[in-house]
Amino acid sequence: MSSSATPPFPEHVELTGEGLVLRDWTEDDLAAMPELFDHPDIAYWTPIVSPFDDAAARARLDRARQLRADGTAVLLAITLDGGAPLGEVMLRRAPEGTELGYAVGPAHRGQGLAGRAVRVMAAYAFEELDAERVILELEPENAASVAVATATGFRLLGVPLIEGEEKGRPYALQTWALDRA
């Protein structure tokens, strides 16, 4: 790694706030991951692999650890008390900015978990990583994610859509931003 390379994230991250504990994924979470991520909504709106089985859980845990070590991204389990995972929140360093993302297991929706996790992760980005702006990249048809963006103070930027294809489906993402206060 050269001196200009992105520094790694801390080996362990645990963030608290908004009635949540965002913590590292562990081996103990592998059995719970398919129940959280093997769902048509998650398959449709996110790049998370589908179907999501035990092998996918192992691959995601290994990938999360590699992304952390590379200084690219941090993927944390969303929990109420540090125990059972209810979903995931992600922070990714990208050329376009510090990007956040999330997925909440179907059985745990409607509790404001995504918005709360986004607020905690944004605070981490601003306070610990010195980010000036965090972004969400969302499809405008994803009403639940647009609601999270607006409820957490993000604003839609007037920048070109990010177009691509994932899992054989074309997408066009809007960029939403939250600036450091």
MDTraj code that builds the backbone (N, CA, C; nanometers):
import mdtraj as md
import numpy as np

residues = "MET SER SER SER ALA THR PRO PRO PHE PRO GLU HIS VAL GLU LEU THR GLY GLU GLY LEU VAL LEU ARG ASP TRP THR GLU ASP ASP LEU ALA ALA MET PRO GLU LEU PHE ASP HIS PRO ASP ILE ALA TYR TRP THR PRO ILE VAL SER PRO PHE ASP ASP ALA ALA ALA ARG ALA ARG LEU ASP ARG ALA ARG GLN LEU ARG ALA ASP GLY THR ALA VAL LEU LEU ALA ILE THR LEU ASP GLY GLY ALA PRO LEU GLY GLU VAL MET LEU ARG ARG ALA PRO GLU GLY THR GLU LEU GLY TYR ALA VAL GLY PRO ALA HIS ARG GLY GLN GLY LEU ALA GLY ARG ALA VAL ARG VAL MET ALA ALA TYR ALA PHE GLU GLU LEU ASP ALA GLU ARG VAL ILE LEU GLU LEU GLU PRO GLU ASN ALA ALA SER VAL ALA VAL ALA THR ALA THR GLY PHE ARG LEU LEU GLY VAL PRO LEU ILE GLU GLY GLU GLU LYS GLY ARG PRO TYR ALA LEU GLN THR TRP ALA LEU ASP ARG ALA".split()
xyz = np.array([
    [0.0842, -0.1170, 0.0000],
    [0.0000, 0.0000, 0.0000],
    [0.0892, 0.1240, 0.0000],
    [0.0667, 0.2144, -0.0925],
    [0.1456, 0.3364, -0.0959],
    [0.0935, 0.4338, 0.0086],
    [0.1705, 0.5404, 0.0311],
    [0.1301, 0.6369, 0.1335],
    [0.0035, 0.7119, 0.0938],
    [-0.0295, 0.7144, -0.0358],
    [-0.1508, 0.7829, -0.0799],
    [-0.2723, 0.6907, -0.0812],
    [-0.2520, 0.5655, -0.0447],
    [-0.3628, 0.4700, -0.0444],
    [-0.4628, 0.5032, 0.0654],
    [-0.5819, 0.4562, 0.0475],
    [-0.6862, 0.4770, 0.1460],
    [-0.6505, 0.4028, 0.2746],
    [-0.6586, 0.4701, 0.3887],
    [-0.6259, 0.3995, 0.5135],
    [-0.7325, 0.2959, 0.5456],
    [-0.6926, 0.1891, 0.6125],
    [-0.7922, 0.0887, 0.6495],
    [-0.8866, 0.1421, 0.7563],
    [-1.0005, 0.0794, 0.7644],
    [-1.0929, 0.1100, 0.8730],
    [-1.0415, 0.0405, 0.9982],
    [-1.0899, 0.0806, 1.1148],
    [-1.0518, 0.0086, 1.2374],
    [-1.0880, -0.1396, 1.2261],
    [-1.0129, -0.2221, 1.2945],
    [-1.0369, -0.3669, 1.2901],
    [-1.1748, -0.4017, 1.3449],
    [-1.2184, -0.3278, 1.4457],
    [-1.3515, -0.3488, 1.5033],
    [-1.4248, -0.2153, 1.5075],
    [-1.5522, -0.2186, 1.4698],
    [-1.6351, -0.0987, 1.4753],
    [-1.7644, -0.1361, 1.5469],
    [-1.8007, -0.0563, 1.6445],
    [-1.9305, -0.0690, 1.7101],
    [-1.9803, 0.0717, 1.7359],
    [-2.0951, 0.1036, 1.6789],
    [-2.1532, 0.2361, 1.6901],
    [-2.2857, 0.2247, 1.7637],
    [-2.3104, 0.3179, 1.8539],
    [-2.4368, 0.3177, 1.9264],
    [-2.5055, 0.4520, 1.9091],
    [-2.6366, 0.4486, 1.9111],
    [-2.7172, 0.5687, 1.9013],
    [-2.8520, 0.5346, 1.8433],
    [-2.9478, 0.6249, 1.8633],
    [-3.0823, 0.6063, 1.8063],
    [-3.1472, 0.4762, 1.8530],
    [-3.1065, 0.4246, 1.9686],
    [-3.1613, 0.2995, 2.0189],
    [-3.1070, 0.1761, 1.9484],
    [-2.9945, 0.1917, 1.8790],
    [-2.9342, 0.0820, 1.8035],
    [-2.7905, 0.0584, 1.8462],
    [-2.7437, -0.0621, 1.8183],
    [-2.6015, -0.0954, 1.8228],
    [-2.5682, -0.1502, 1.6843],
    [-2.4816, -0.0790, 1.6146],
    [-2.4327, -0.1248, 1.4851],
    [-2.2979, -0.1898, 1.5120],
    [-2.2871, -0.3177, 1.4778],
    [-2.1675, -0.3922, 1.5145],
    [-2.1193, -0.4781, 1.3988],
    [-1.9955, -0.5235, 1.4137],
    [-1.9371, -0.6117, 1.3140],
    [-2.0194, -0.7396, 1.3005],
    [-2.0260, -0.7909, 1.1786],
    [-2.0802, -0.9238, 1.1552],
    [-1.9825, -1.0250, 1.2129],
    [-2.0345, -1.1346, 1.2671],
    [-1.9500, -1.2390, 1.3240],
    [-1.9931, -1.3750, 1.2693],
    [-1.9132, -1.4742, 1.3012],
    [-1.9458, -1.6114, 1.2634],
    [-2.0830, -1.6515, 1.3196],
    [-2.1166, -1.6004, 1.4360],
    [-2.2442, -1.6345, 1.4996],
    [-2.3654, -1.5836, 1.4212],
    [-2.3437, -1.4885, 1.3301],
    [-2.4535, -1.4314, 1.2520],
    [-2.4842, -1.5089, 1.1241],
    [-2.3971, -1.6010, 1.0866],
    [-2.4131, -1.6686, 0.9578],
    [-2.5503, -1.7340, 0.9425],
    [-2.5993, -1.7992, 1.0459],
    [-2.7282, -1.8688, 1.0368],
    [-2.8449, -1.7724, 1.0183],
    [-2.8332, -1.6496, 1.0706],
    [-2.9422, -1.5522, 1.0613],
    [-2.9433, -1.4764, 0.9283],
    [-2.8324, -1.4725, 0.8599],
    [-2.8221, -1.3900, 0.7396],
    [-2.9190, -1.4282, 0.6276],
    [-2.9377, -1.5567, 0.5959],
    [-3.0342, -1.5878, 0.4892],
    [-3.1752, -1.5368, 0.5182],
    [-3.2189, -1.5442, 0.6421],
    [-3.3524, -1.4950, 0.6769],
    [-3.3636, -1.3440, 0.6530],
    [-3.2534, -1.2740, 0.6697],
    [-3.2529, -1.1291, 0.6488],
    [-3.2465, -1.0924, 0.5008],
    [-3.1633, -1.1637, 0.4247],
    [-3.1299, -1.1192, 0.2899],
    [-3.1911, -1.1997, 0.1764],
    [-3.2488, -1.3170, 0.2039],
    [-3.3079, -1.3965, 0.0969],
    [-3.4549, -1.3578, 0.0833],
    [-3.4769, -1.2452, 0.0154],
    [-3.6119, -1.1913, 0.0029],
    [-3.6240, -1.1205, -0.1322],
    [-3.7386, -1.1288, -0.1978],
    [-3.7528, -1.0657, -0.3301],
    [-3.7220, -0.9158, -0.3311],
    [-3.7618, -0.8412, -0.2276],
    [-3.7328, -0.6970, -0.2236],
    [-3.5831, -0.6714, -0.2230],
    [-3.5107, -0.7454, -0.1421],
    [-3.3657, -0.7266, -0.1336],
    [-3.3005, -0.7712, -0.2640],
    [-3.3482, -0.8800, -0.3210],
    [-3.2954, -0.9254, -0.4496],
    [-3.3168, -0.8198, -0.5581],
    [-3.4312, -0.7535, -0.5554],
    [-3.4659, -0.6570, -0.6599],
    [-3.3913, -0.5245, -0.6443],
    [-3.3919, -0.4683, -0.5237],
    [-3.3424, -0.3321, -0.5039],
    [-3.1943, -0.3225, -0.4695],
    [-3.1295, -0.4312, -0.4345],
    [-2.9901, -0.4243, -0.3908],
    [-2.9024, -0.5174, -0.4735],
    [-2.7718, -0.4960, -0.4684],
    [-2.6814, -0.5885, -0.5373],
    [-2.6523, -0.7163, -0.4579],
    [-2.7161, -0.7329, -0.3436],
    [-2.6937, -0.8533, -0.2628],
    [-2.7379, -0.9760, -0.3422],
    [-2.6552, -1.0785, -0.3406],
    [-2.6782, -1.1989, -0.4201],
    [-2.8118, -1.2653, -0.3838],
    [-2.8733, -1.3243, -0.4867],
    [-2.9998, -1.3949, -0.4668],
    [-2.9983, -1.5189, -0.5565],
    [-3.0419, -1.6333, -0.5075],
    [-3.0877, -1.6572, -0.3703],
    [-2.9727, -1.6431, -0.2705],
    [-3.0086, -1.6096, -0.1484],
    [-2.9106, -1.5878, -0.0425],
    [-2.9197, -1.7053, 0.0535],
    [-2.8213, -1.7940, 0.0454],
    [-2.8219, -1.9159, 0.1266],
    [-2.7019, -1.9159, 0.2219],
    [-2.6752, -2.0304, 0.2823],
    [-2.5639, -2.0396, 0.3777],
    [-2.4302, -2.0070, 0.3120],
    [-2.4113, -2.0526, 0.1885],
    [-2.2860, -2.0232, 0.1177],
    [-2.2740, -1.8736, 0.0892],
    [-2.3861, -1.8108, 0.0551],
    [-2.3854, -1.6663, 0.0308],
    [-2.3545, -1.5903, 0.1599],
    [-2.4045, -1.6395, 0.2720],
    [-2.3763, -1.5765, 0.4009],
    [-2.2262, -1.5812, 0.4293],
    [-2.1653, -1.6958, 0.4108],
    [-2.0208, -1.7105, 0.4327],
    [-1.9439, -1.6163, 0.3396],
    [-1.9838, -1.6120, 0.2123],
    [-1.9156, -1.5256, 0.1155],
    [-1.9308, -1.3783, 0.1539],
    [-2.0498, -1.3398, 0.2035],
    [-2.0718, -1.1995, 0.2415],
    [-1.9872, -1.1628, 0.3631],
    [-1.9800, -1.2506, 0.4616],
    [-1.8968, -1.2242, 0.5787],
    [-1.7502, -1.2104, 0.5371],
    [-1.7026, -1.3005, 0.4535],
    [-1.5634, -1.2938, 0.4069],
    [-1.5394, -1.1659, 0.3272],
    [-1.6337, -1.1298, 0.2404],
    [-1.6213, -1.0076, 0.1590],
    [-1.6239, -0.8846, 0.2483],
    [-1.7099, -0.8823, 0.3476],
    [-1.7147, -0.7679, 0.4399],
    [-1.5789, -0.7489, 0.5073],
    [-1.5183, -0.8571, 0.5483],
    [-1.3880, -0.8494, 0.6139],
    [-1.2804, -0.8004, 0.5178],
    [-1.2870, -0.8449, 0.3920],
    [-1.1884, -0.8019, 0.2922],
    [-1.2063, -0.6537, 0.2586],
    [-1.3306, -0.6103, 0.2389],
    [-1.3566, -0.4687, 0.2099],
    [-1.3067, -0.3802, 0.3233],
    [-1.3266, -0.4247, 0.4465],
    [-1.2782, -0.3498, 0.5628],
    [-1.1262, -0.3402, 0.5586],
    [-1.0600, -0.4538, 0.5386],
    [-0.9135, -0.4561, 0.5365],
    [-0.8580, -0.3695, 0.4231],
    [-0.9291, -0.3649, 0.3110],
    [-0.8858, -0.2838, 0.1963],
    [-0.9114, -0.1350, 0.2173],
    [-0.9887, -0.0993, 0.3208],
    [-1.0219, 0.0409, 0.3435],
    [-1.1316, 0.0913, 0.2518],
    [-1.2057, -0.0016, 0.1901],
    [-1.3098, 0.0340, 0.0935],
    [-1.4466, 0.0543, 0.1591],
    [-1.4852, -0.0364, 0.2484],
    [-1.6204, -0.0327, 0.3039],
    [-1.6252, -0.0976, 0.4413],
    [-1.7264, -0.0564, 0.5174],
    [-1.7589, -0.1186, 0.6452],
    [-1.9039, -0.1627, 0.6360],
    [-1.9290, -0.2912, 0.6619],
    [-2.0634, -0.3456, 0.6657],
    [-2.0908, -0.3878, 0.8090],
    [-2.1945, -0.3310, 0.8685],
    [-2.2265, -0.3582, 1.0083],
    [-2.3662, -0.4159, 1.0216],
    [-2.3816, -0.5063, 1.1162],
    [-2.5134, -0.5596, 1.1495],
    [-2.5907, -0.4541, 1.2273],
    [-2.7159, -0.4358, 1.1922],
    [-2.8061, -0.3472, 1.2667],
    [-2.8684, -0.4327, 1.3769],
    [-2.8487, -0.3921, 1.5021],
    [-2.9089, -0.4632, 1.6156],
    [-2.9693, -0.3611, 1.7107],
    [-3.0544, -0.4102, 1.7993],
    [-3.1086, -0.3228, 1.9032],
    [-3.0149, -0.3142, 2.0224],
    [-2.9428, -0.4248, 2.0490],
    [-2.8650, -0.4326, 2.1728],
    [-2.7313, -0.5024, 2.1556],
    [-2.6849, -0.5155, 2.0321],
    [-2.5614, -0.5881, 2.0068],
    [-2.5845, -0.7366, 1.9835],
    [-2.7090, -0.7818, 1.9962],
    [-2.7422, -0.9236, 1.9795],
    [-2.7825, -0.9569, 1.8373],
    [-2.9035, -1.0088, 1.8217],
    [-2.9500, -1.0600, 1.6928],
    [-2.9493, -0.9524, 1.5845],
    [-2.8961, -0.9860, 1.4657],
    [-2.8974, -0.8899, 1.3554],
    [-3.0373, -0.8766, 1.2962],
    [-3.0723, -0.7513, 1.2634],
    [-3.2021, -0.7206, 1.2043],
    [-3.1878, -0.6713, 1.0604],
    [-3.0648, -0.6424, 1.0232],
    [-3.0356, -0.5904, 0.8898],
    [-2.8899, -0.5506, 0.8842],
    [-2.8578, -0.4698, 0.7833],
    [-2.7200, -0.4281, 0.7614],
    [-2.7163, -0.2828, 0.7176],
    [-2.6125, -0.2125, 0.7609],
    [-2.5842, -0.0785, 0.7113],
    [-2.4403, -0.0785, 0.6614],
    [-2.4181, -0.0071, 0.5522],
    [-2.2896, -0.0079, 0.4861],
    [-2.2405, 0.1348, 0.4668],
    [-2.1114, 0.1534, 0.4823],
    [-2.0452, 0.2785, 0.4474],
    [-1.9345, 0.2410, 0.3504],
    [-1.9348, 0.3071, 0.2350],
    [-1.8367, 0.2757, 0.1302],
    [-1.7683, 0.4030, 0.0851],
    [-1.6376, 0.3980, 0.0831],
    [-1.5595, 0.5076, 0.0265],
    [-1.5589, 0.4881, -0.1243],
    [-1.6064, 0.5875, -0.1964],
    [-1.6159, 0.5769, -0.3413],
    [-1.5690, 0.7083, -0.4031],
    [-1.5324, 0.7051, -0.5313],
    [-1.4880, 0.8290, -0.5966],
    [-1.5936, 0.9400, -0.5895],
    [-1.7207, 0.9008, -0.5950],
    [-1.8270, 1.0015, -0.5927],
    [-1.8611, 1.0505, -0.4525],
    [-1.8034, 0.9891, -0.3506],
    [-1.8273, 1.0343, -0.2137],
    [-1.8380, 0.9187, -0.1174],
    [-1.8713, 0.9512, 0.0047],
    [-1.8905, 0.8501, 0.1083],
    [-2.0350, 0.8028, 0.0982],
    [-2.0516, 0.6812, 0.0511],
    [-2.1851, 0.6282, 0.0230],
    [-2.2334, 0.5406, 0.1377],
    [-2.3605, 0.5548, 0.1710],
    [-2.4246, 0.4688, 0.2693],
    [-2.5253, 0.3797, 0.1972],
    [-2.5509, 0.2646, 0.2554],
    [-2.6515, 0.1740, 0.2031],
    [-2.7036, 0.0891, 0.3173],
    [-2.8147, 0.0238, 0.2953],
    [-2.8760, -0.0534, 0.4033],
    [-2.9720, -0.1547, 0.3461],
    [-2.9978, -0.2556, 0.4266],
    [-3.1002, -0.3556, 0.3978],
    [-3.1527, -0.4032, 0.5327],
    [-3.2834, -0.4030, 0.5476],
    [-3.3461, -0.4480, 0.6718],
    [-3.4252, -0.5747, 0.6409],
    [-3.4065, -0.6753, 0.7249],
    [-3.4780, -0.8006, 0.7065],
    [-3.6285, -0.7776, 0.7054],
    [-3.7018, -0.8523, 0.6232],
    [-3.8457, -0.8317, 0.6087],
    [-3.9228, -0.8370, 0.7401],
    [-3.8823, -0.9218, 0.8332],
    [-3.9539, -0.9345, 0.9603],
    [-3.9310, -0.8151, 1.0525],
    [-3.8385, -0.7263, 1.0159],
    [-3.8008, -0.6177, 1.1055],
    [-3.8303, -0.4796, 1.0473],
    [-3.9044, -0.4755, 0.9393],
    [-3.9362, -0.3471, 0.8757],
    [-4.0471, -0.2759, 0.9522],
    [-4.0592, -0.1470, 0.9289],
    [-4.1634, -0.0672, 0.9919],
    [-4.1269, -0.0184, 1.1308],
    [-4.0010, -0.0363, 1.1721],
    [-3.9555, 0.0092, 1.3041],
    [-3.8599, 0.1276, 1.2949],
    [-3.8416, 0.1797, 1.1733],
    [-3.7494, 0.2910, 1.1550],
    [-3.6025, 0.2516, 1.1625],
    [-3.5727, 0.1232, 1.1477],
    [-3.4348, 0.0762, 1.1624],
    [-3.3420, 0.1356, 1.0575],
    [-3.3858, 0.1408, 0.9320],
    [-3.2992, 0.1918, 0.8255],
    [-3.2640, 0.3378, 0.8509],
    [-3.3629, 0.4206, 0.8792],
    [-3.3369, 0.5622, 0.9038],
    [-3.2471, 0.5836, 1.0242],
    [-3.2727, 0.5106, 1.1295],
    [-3.1902, 0.5237, 1.2495],
    [-3.0470, 0.4807, 1.2224],
    [-3.0302, 0.3695, 1.1504],
    [-2.8962, 0.3211, 1.1177],
    [-2.8233, 0.4194, 1.0257],
    [-2.8948, 0.4785, 0.9306],
    [-2.8343, 0.5774, 0.8411],
    [-2.7881, 0.6991, 0.9213],
    [-2.8676, 0.7457, 1.0147],
    [-2.8258, 0.8614, 1.0964],
    [-2.7011, 0.8299, 1.1776],
    [-2.6952, 0.7107, 1.2382],
    [-2.5779, 0.6727, 1.3180],
    [-2.4551, 0.6602, 1.2280],
    [-2.4702, 0.5982, 1.1124],
    [-2.3557, 0.5798, 1.0223],
    [-2.3117, 0.7135, 0.9627],
    [-2.4051, 0.8016, 0.9321],
    [-2.3679, 0.9341, 0.8812],
    [-2.2893, 1.0112, 0.9870],
    [-2.3322, 1.0042, 1.1118],
    [-2.2590, 1.0711, 1.2201],
    [-2.1169, 1.0164, 1.2302],
    [-2.1013, 0.8856, 1.2156],
    [-1.9686, 0.8240, 1.2162],
    [-1.8834, 0.8791, 1.1015],
    [-1.9431, 0.8880, 0.9832],
    [-1.8702, 0.9393, 0.8665],
    [-1.8247, 1.0827, 0.8891],
    [-1.9116, 1.1645, 0.9443],
    [-1.8774, 1.3049, 0.9674],
    [-1.7749, 1.3213, 1.0796],
    [-1.7979, 1.2523, 1.1910],
    [-1.7157, 1.2737, 1.3101],
    [-1.5838, 1.1976, 1.3081],
    [-1.5850, 1.0743, 1.2593],
    [-1.4647, 0.9906, 1.2660],
    [-1.3863, 0.9859, 1.1361],
    [-1.4548, 0.9991, 1.0232],
    [-1.3875, 0.9888, 0.8935],
    [-1.3705, 1.1242, 0.8265],
    [-1.4213, 1.2289, 0.8916],
    [-1.4080, 1.3658, 0.8419],
    [-1.4725, 1.3851, 0.7046],
    [-1.5777, 1.3100, 0.6767],
    [-1.6497, 1.3262, 0.5506],
    [-1.7225, 1.4607, 0.5517],
    [-1.7264, 1.5249, 0.4375],
    [-1.8021, 1.6495, 0.4227],
    [-1.9452, 1.6220, 0.3785],
    [-1.9637, 1.5074, 0.3115],
    [-2.0949, 1.4723, 0.2566],
    [-2.1062, 1.3212, 0.2545],
    [-2.2260, 1.2721, 0.2830],
    [-2.2572, 1.1316, 0.2614],
    [-2.3699, 1.1250, 0.1588],
    [-2.3690, 1.0175, 0.0826],
    [-2.4680, 1.0039, -0.0237],
    [-2.5410, 0.8704, -0.0142],
    [-2.6595, 0.8712, -0.0692],
    [-2.7383, 0.7501, -0.0937],
    [-2.7651, 0.7465, -0.2430],
    [-2.7525, 0.6307, -0.3036],
    [-2.7862, 0.6132, -0.4445],
    [-2.9073, 0.5226, -0.4514],
    [-3.0199, 0.5791, -0.4967],
    [-3.1493, 0.5117, -0.4885],
    [-3.2235, 0.5159, -0.6206],
    [-3.2974, 0.4096, -0.6479],
    [-3.3899, 0.4134, -0.7606],
    [-3.5123, 0.4933, -0.7170],
    [-3.5583, 0.5872, -0.8001],
    [-3.6731, 0.6697, -0.7598],
    [-3.7999, 0.5886, -0.7333],
    [-3.8106, 0.4686, -0.7919],
    [-3.9276, 0.3830, -0.7707],
    [-3.9237, 0.3081, -0.6377],
    [-3.8100, 0.3121, -0.5697],
    [-3.7963, 0.2437, -0.4405],
    [-3.8513, 0.3369, -0.3316],
    [-3.9829, 0.3359, -0.3177],
    [-4.0512, 0.4306, -0.2288],
    [-4.0015, 0.4220, -0.0850],
    [-3.9729, 0.3020, -0.0363],
    [-3.9267, 0.2876, 0.1019],
    [-3.7925, 0.3568, 0.1216],
    [-3.7011, 0.3407, 0.0283],
    [-3.5706, 0.4050, 0.0424],
    [-3.5779, 0.5553, 0.0215],
    [-3.6630, 0.6002, -0.0691],
    [-3.6818, 0.7443, -0.0863],
    [-3.7381, 0.8037, 0.0434],
    [-3.8285, 0.7322, 0.1081],
    [-3.8835, 0.7788, 0.2363],
    [-3.7749, 0.7867, 0.3428],
    [-3.6834, 0.6882, 0.3459],
    [-3.5718, 0.6924, 0.4409],
    [-3.4845, 0.8145, 0.4117],
    [-3.4532, 0.8379, 0.2855],
    [-3.3683, 0.9513, 0.2483],
    [-3.4295, 1.0841, 0.2936],
    [-3.5571, 1.1028, 0.2663],
    [-3.6198, 1.2299, 0.3030],
    [-3.6340, 1.2429, 0.4549],
    [-3.6668, 1.1341, 0.5217],
    [-3.6847, 1.1387, 0.6674],
    [-3.5536, 1.1647, 0.7412],
    [-3.4417, 1.1317, 0.6795],
    [-3.3131, 1.1497, 0.7461],
    [-3.2413, 1.2763, 0.6995],
    [-3.3100, 1.3610, 0.6239],
    [-3.2545, 1.4911, 0.5880],
    [-3.1726, 1.4958, 0.4609],
    [-3.1713, 1.3873, 0.3844],
    [-3.0991, 1.3897, 0.2572],
    [-3.1779, 1.4719, 0.1563],
    [-3.1063, 1.5315, 0.0603],
    [-3.1728, 1.6049, -0.0472],
    [-3.1276, 1.5481, -0.1799],
    [-3.2187, 1.5482, -0.2747],
    [-3.1899, 1.4972, -0.4077],
    [-3.0986, 1.5953, -0.4797],
    [-2.9883, 1.5449, -0.5327],
    [-2.8956, 1.6285, -0.6082],
    [-2.9359, 1.6313, -0.7552],
    [-2.9122, 1.7423, -0.8190],
    [-2.9424, 1.7550, -0.9615],
    [-2.8255, 1.7081, -1.0467],
    [-2.7867, 1.5835, -1.0287],
    [-2.6758, 1.5266, -1.1055],
    [-2.7303, 1.4152, -1.1935],
    [-2.6562, 1.3788, -1.2982],
    [-2.7059, 1.2725, -1.3867],
    [-2.7321, 1.1426, -1.3111],
    [-2.8300, 1.0688, -1.3592],
    [-2.8589, 0.9375, -1.3027],
    [-2.7396, 0.8450, -1.3244],
    [-2.7207, 0.7535, -1.2319],
    [-2.6190, 0.6489, -1.2459],
    [-2.6911, 0.5292, -1.3063],
    [-2.6558, 0.4969, -1.4285],
    [-2.7260, 0.3895, -1.4985],
    [-2.6373, 0.2671, -1.5090],
    [-2.7005, 0.1518, -1.5023],
    [-2.6263, 0.0279, -1.5141],
    [-2.7207, -0.0898, -1.5219],
    [-2.6644, -0.2074, -1.5030],
    [-2.7440, -0.3292, -1.5018],
    [-2.6913, -0.4189, -1.3908],
    [-2.7823, -0.4761, -1.3156],
    [-2.7483, -0.5654, -1.2044],
    [-2.8438, -0.6829, -1.2097],
    [-2.7898, -0.8038, -1.2058],
    [-2.8719, -0.9254, -1.2069],
    [-2.9665, -0.9277, -1.3273],
    [-2.9195, -0.8761, -1.4413],
    [-2.9989, -0.8780, -1.5636],
    [-3.1070, -0.7725, -1.5703],
    [-3.1096, -0.6803, -1.4748],
    [-3.2131, -0.5766, -1.4704],
    [-3.1480, -0.4397, -1.4810],
    [-3.1948, -0.3558, -1.5751],
    [-3.1393, -0.2200, -1.5818],
    [-3.1850, -0.1375, -1.4612],
    [-3.1008, -0.0442, -1.4203],
    [-3.1378, 0.0463, -1.3122],
    [-3.0887, 0.1864, -1.3441],
    [-3.1494, 0.2847, -1.2802],
    [-3.1072, 0.4245, -1.2870],
    [-3.1193, 0.4804, -1.1460],
    [-3.0070, 0.5189, -1.0895],
    [-3.0027, 0.5636, -0.9506],
    [-2.9952, 0.7158, -0.9404],
    [-3.0751, 0.7696, -0.8517],
    [-3.0637, 0.9101, -0.8144],
    [-2.9605, 0.9207, -0.7027],
    [-2.8947, 1.0357, -0.6931],
    [-2.7988, 1.0604, -0.5879],
    [-2.8604, 1.1592, -0.4888],
    [-2.8674, 1.1172, -0.3632],
    [-2.9171, 1.1993, -0.2544],
    [-2.7989, 1.2318, -0.1628],
    [-2.7972, 1.3501, -0.1046],
    [-2.6826, 1.3885, -0.0220],
    [-2.7251, 1.4480, 0.1103],
    [-2.6409, 1.4255, 0.2079],
    [-2.6508, 1.4883, 0.3395],
    [-2.5146, 1.5491, 0.3664],
    [-2.5121, 1.6802, 0.3890],
    [-2.3866, 1.7490, 0.4143],
    [-2.3612, 1.7631, 0.5629],
    [-2.2327, 1.7681, 0.5983],
    [-2.1941, 1.7885, 0.7365],
    [-2.2548, 1.9208, 0.7853],
    [-2.3082, 1.9172, 0.9049],
    [-2.3721, 2.0374, 0.9605],
    [-2.2687, 2.1423, 0.9941],
])
top = md.Topology()
chain = top.add_chain()
for i, resn in enumerate(residues, 1):
    res = top.add_residue(resn, chain, resSeq=i)
    for name in ("N", "CA", "C"):
        top.add_atom(name, md.element.get_by_symbol(name[0]), res)
traj = md.Trajectory(xyz[None], top)
